[in-house]
Amino acid sequence: MGFPTTRMRRLRRTETLRRMVRETRLTVDNLVMPLFVRPGTNEQRPITSMPGQYQWSVDRLVEEVKTLEGLGVPAVLLFGIPDAKDEFGSAAYRPDAIVCRAVEAIKSNCPDICVITDVCLCEYTSHGHCGVVRENRDGVADVENDATLELLAKEACCHAAAGADMVAPSDMMDGRVGAIRQALDGNGHEEAAIMAYSAKFASAFYGPFREAAESAPQFGDRRSYQMDPPNQREALREMALDLEEGADILMVKPALPYLDILQAASERFDVPLAAYHVSGEFAMVKAAAAQGWLDERRTALEILTAIRRAGARLIMTYWAKDAAGWLA
Ligand SMILES: [Zn+2]
């Protein structure tokens, strides 16, 4: 039955009607706030390419987490900036690593908030790559997969020992989820969950993050380990493998340009899905809003709702704090 019997506008007439038939709901429960922690005290260093985002010292980070908890944000995702870097990223897997100190401080002040830690080496290596760099068969410097697994597993165990509820490997090495699961279980951390950055694409949208985490590669790029953007089938295969290796939550990163991947994954997998709404996606809107070209709040909420609609239950977003306020 078509027009004029059918009129789609009938159910759009008032806000109450729209509210009643709304199919997707974005709530504060969907939001995870990424936070950057650095050494020092009383530090809140602005990240210029991500307006309103900061690198925090542990003491100030705890204050920020208390604010987030007060707004109802259920989780934070921590990235560490160490005071010294070396070839093997050893500052990532010491018991006194900056992220471990942050986890301990948060857990003793805000025990109920879920603390997720990013597990990777790029913030800690002098070369800025996500693992151990060796020459490959073509004589080109590249990240060696298997040697990196052991270091990632050590890092994950340090974070879990400090009290992290969940570790989130973002390196894209083959077999890392299995290696981390095995190491966690072998060290008494069987309760720590793994949120795997399963379909992480070699994206141009990570630009501002590299300033935030001081993790730009000093040579080459990450295309030999992160995924090639045109590939959807391969993304689903990566996710299936991570699930088999023991991942509790599967992530797609970035979010907005990859909603098709999220949708396909939500049809295929029964585990909770996460999407990382990345720095470049955030910075674009911020820049346009600063020019008066976009309404930041409306744009941000529309994007976050679209990510939910595509199938993400959890959204890592730099808008988590603002959105919690907007949604209240
Ligand atoms: Zn990395």
Boltz pocket constraint, residues with backbone or C-beta under 6 A from the ligand:
constraints:
  - pocket:
      binder: B
      contacts: [[A, 120], [A, 121], [A, 122], [A, 123], [A, 128], [A, 129], [A, 130], [A, 170], [A, 171]]
      max_distance: 6.0
